[in-house]
Amino acid sequence: MDSRRSDSYHSQRPAMPLAVKILVAGGFGVGKTTLVGAVSEIRPLRTEERLTDRSVGIDDTTGVEQKTTTTVAMDFGRITLRDGLVLYLFGTPGQDRFWFMWDELALGALGAVVLADTRRLADSFPSIDYFERRGLPFIIGVNCFEGSFRYESEEIRGALDLDPDIPVILCDVRQRESGKQVLITLVEHVLAVMARRQRTVGAGY
């Protein structure tokens, strides 16, 4: 092949998309499955089972009494953001008894969204602690449920004892555009964290 034609061929080929693995975590009934389903451009994979009498006393449904199913493995979806960036979304199960799966799901992840419900804010602490221990960048997405009291982002940051550089964003995970904004915020945060770490390494610290 002529070198000029070869150069032209390579310049015209579309760039391969960049694939990134993202976790969606949080407490039971906080909206993880809903977020993945709302933003996914493919039919999301869901592993939900109906709540039964066996979950009484184990799954706390206070504040989410209408919830009838629970994720027992993971949710999976995919969304393409600007500039050919593809996010593969893995929704984690929320109950303590399924946390043994988190280490497997976290392998290769570049960041995480921790969804929070202001009616059950303490349910966010296990996810926050997990990602802090692993050094995985994360943001807080506050899912604004109907009938719940609305707090400002800084109030929630204080209640969760978060570092000032961790974004806190209010959202409605039922709305695709709101969910996309959560993911865009996470990507921007991951890039900022990576840049800070590179500067630290470059400075010899």
C-alpha positions as CSV (number, residue, x, y, z in Angstrom):
1,M,0.0,0.0,0.0
2,D,1.3,3.5,-0.9
3,S,2.6,5.2,2.2
4,R,0.4,8.3,1.6
5,R,-2.7,6.1,1.2
6,S,-1.7,4.3,4.4
7,D,-1.3,7.5,6.3
8,S,-4.7,8.7,5.0
9,Y,-6.3,5.4,5.9
10,H,-5.0,5.6,9.5
11,S,-6.0,9.3,9.9
12,Q,-9.5,8.6,8.7
13,R,-10.1,5.6,11.0
14,P,-12.2,6.5,14.0
15,A,-10.3,6.4,17.3
16,M,-11.0,3.4,19.5
17,P,-13.3,4.4,22.4
18,L,-11.8,4.5,25.8
19,A,-13.6,2.1,28.1
20,V,-13.8,2.8,31.9
21,K,-15.3,0.6,34.6
22,I,-17.4,2.5,37.2
23,L,-19.1,1.2,40.3
24,V,-22.5,2.4,41.6
25,A,-22.8,1.8,45.3
26,G,-24.8,2.8,48.3
27,G,-27.3,1.4,50.8
28,F,-30.3,-0.8,50.3
29,G,-33.0,0.8,48.2
30,V,-31.1,4.0,47.4
31,G,-31.6,3.8,43.6
32,K,-28.6,2.0,42.2
33,T,-30.6,-0.2,39.9
34,T,-32.7,2.8,38.8
35,L,-29.7,4.9,37.9
36,V,-28.0,2.1,35.8
37,G,-31.3,1.5,34.0
38,A,-32.0,5.1,33.4
39,V,-28.7,6.0,31.7
40,S,-27.7,2.7,30.0
41,E,-27.8,2.7,26.2
42,I,-28.1,-1.0,26.2
43,R,-30.7,-3.2,27.9
44,P,-29.3,-3.3,31.5
45,L,-28.5,-6.6,33.1
46,R,-30.3,-6.9,36.4
47,T,-30.1,-9.6,39.1
48,E,-33.1,-8.7,41.2
49,E,-35.1,-11.1,43.4
50,R,-38.3,-10.5,45.2
51,L,-38.1,-9.7,48.9
52,T,-39.7,-12.5,51.0
53,D,-40.5,-13.2,54.6
54,R,-36.9,-14.5,55.0
55,S,-35.7,-10.9,54.7
56,V,-37.7,-9.7,57.6
57,G,-35.4,-8.5,60.3
58,I,-32.4,-8.6,57.9
59,D,-33.3,-6.0,55.2
60,D,-34.2,-2.7,56.7
61,T,-37.0,-1.2,54.6
62,T,-37.6,1.8,56.7
63,G,-38.2,4.7,54.4
64,V,-38.5,2.4,51.4
65,E,-41.5,0.4,52.4
66,Q,-42.7,0.2,48.8
67,K,-39.5,-1.7,47.6
68,T,-40.4,-5.3,46.7
69,T,-37.1,-6.5,45.1
70,T,-33.4,-6.5,45.9
71,T,-30.2,-6.9,43.8
72,V,-28.5,-10.1,44.7
73,A,-25.4,-9.9,42.4
74,M,-25.0,-6.8,40.4
75,D,-26.6,-4.5,37.9
76,F,-24.7,-3.8,34.6
77,G,-25.1,-1.1,32.0
78,R,-23.2,0.9,29.4
79,I,-23.2,4.6,28.4
80,T,-21.1,6.5,25.9
81,L,-20.2,10.0,27.0
82,R,-18.6,12.8,24.9
83,D,-15.3,12.2,23.2
84,G,-15.8,8.4,22.8
85,L,-15.6,7.7,26.5
86,V,-17.5,4.5,27.3
87,L,-18.5,3.8,30.9
88,Y,-19.3,0.3,32.0
89,L,-21.5,0.6,35.1
90,F,-21.6,-2.1,37.8
91,G,-24.2,-1.6,40.4
92,T,-23.3,-3.3,43.7
93,P,-25.7,-5.1,46.0
94,G,-26.5,-3.0,49.0
95,Q,-27.0,-5.5,51.9
96,D,-24.2,-6.5,54.2
97,R,-24.6,-10.2,53.3
98,F,-23.6,-9.6,49.7
99,W,-20.5,-7.5,50.4
100,F,-18.2,-10.4,49.8
101,M,-18.8,-9.6,46.1
102,W,-17.5,-6.1,46.3
103,D,-13.8,-6.9,45.9
104,E,-14.5,-8.8,42.7
105,L,-16.7,-6.0,41.3
106,A,-14.1,-3.4,42.3
107,L,-11.2,-5.0,40.3
108,G,-10.2,-2.6,37.5
109,A,-12.6,0.2,38.5
110,L,-11.4,3.7,38.1
111,G,-14.1,5.4,40.3
112,A,-17.4,5.0,42.0
113,V,-20.7,6.8,42.6
114,V,-22.0,6.5,46.2
115,L,-25.7,7.1,46.1
116,A,-27.2,8.6,49.3
117,D,-30.7,9.0,50.6
118,T,-31.1,11.8,53.2
119,R,-33.7,9.7,55.0
120,R,-31.1,7.0,55.6
121,L,-27.9,8.9,55.3
122,A,-26.0,6.5,57.7
123,D,-26.4,3.8,55.1
124,S,-23.8,5.6,53.0
125,F,-20.9,5.2,55.5
126,P,-20.0,1.5,54.6
127,S,-19.6,2.4,50.9
128,I,-17.6,5.6,51.7
129,D,-15.3,3.7,54.1
130,Y,-14.8,0.9,51.5
131,F,-13.7,3.3,48.8
132,E,-11.6,5.4,51.1
133,R,-9.7,2.3,52.2
134,R,-9.0,1.3,48.6
135,G,-8.0,4.8,47.5
136,L,-10.7,4.7,44.8
137,P,-12.0,8.1,43.8
138,F,-15.7,8.6,44.4
139,I,-18.4,11.2,44.5
140,I,-21.7,11.4,46.4
141,G,-24.9,11.4,44.4
142,V,-27.8,12.5,46.7
143,N,-31.0,10.9,45.2
144,C,-33.8,13.3,45.9
145,F,-36.7,11.1,46.8
146,E,-40.2,12.6,46.7
147,G,-41.3,13.7,50.2
148,S,-37.7,13.8,51.6
149,F,-36.3,16.9,53.1
150,R,-33.9,18.8,50.8
151,Y,-30.5,19.6,52.2
152,E,-27.8,21.7,50.7
153,S,-24.7,19.8,49.4
154,E,-22.5,21.3,52.0
155,E,-24.8,20.2,54.8
156,I,-24.6,16.6,53.5
157,R,-20.8,16.9,53.1
158,G,-20.6,17.9,56.8
159,A,-22.9,15.1,57.9
160,L,-20.9,12.5,56.0
161,D,-17.5,14.0,57.1
162,L,-16.2,14.2,53.6
163,D,-13.0,15.8,52.4
164,P,-13.7,19.2,50.7
165,D,-12.5,17.9,47.3
166,I,-15.1,15.1,47.0
167,P,-18.1,16.3,44.9
168,V,-21.6,16.1,46.3
169,I,-24.3,16.4,43.7
170,L,-28.1,16.4,44.0
171,C,-29.9,14.2,41.5
172,D,-33.0,12.3,40.5
173,V,-31.8,8.9,39.3
174,R,-35.0,8.3,37.4
175,Q,-34.1,11.1,35.0
176,R,-31.5,10.1,32.3
177,E,-30.0,13.6,32.1
178,S,-29.7,13.9,35.8
179,G,-28.0,10.5,36.0
180,K,-25.6,11.4,33.1
181,Q,-24.6,14.6,35.0
182,V,-23.7,12.4,38.0
183,L,-21.4,10.3,35.8
184,I,-19.8,13.3,34.2
185,T,-19.1,14.7,37.6
186,L,-17.4,11.5,38.6
187,V,-15.3,11.3,35.4
188,E,-14.1,14.9,36.0
189,H,-13.3,14.1,39.6
190,V,-11.3,11.0,38.6
191,L,-9.3,13.0,36.2
192,A,-8.6,15.6,38.8
193,V,-7.5,13.0,41.3
194,M,-5.2,11.3,38.8
195,A,-3.7,14.7,37.9
196,R,-3.0,15.5,41.6
197,R,-1.4,12.1,42.1
198,Q,0.8,12.6,39.0
199,R,2.0,16.0,40.3
200,T,2.7,14.4,43.7
201,V,4.8,11.7,42.1
202,G,6.6,14.2,39.9
203,A,7.4,16.3,42.9
204,G,9.1,13.3,44.5
205,Y,6.8,13.0,47.5
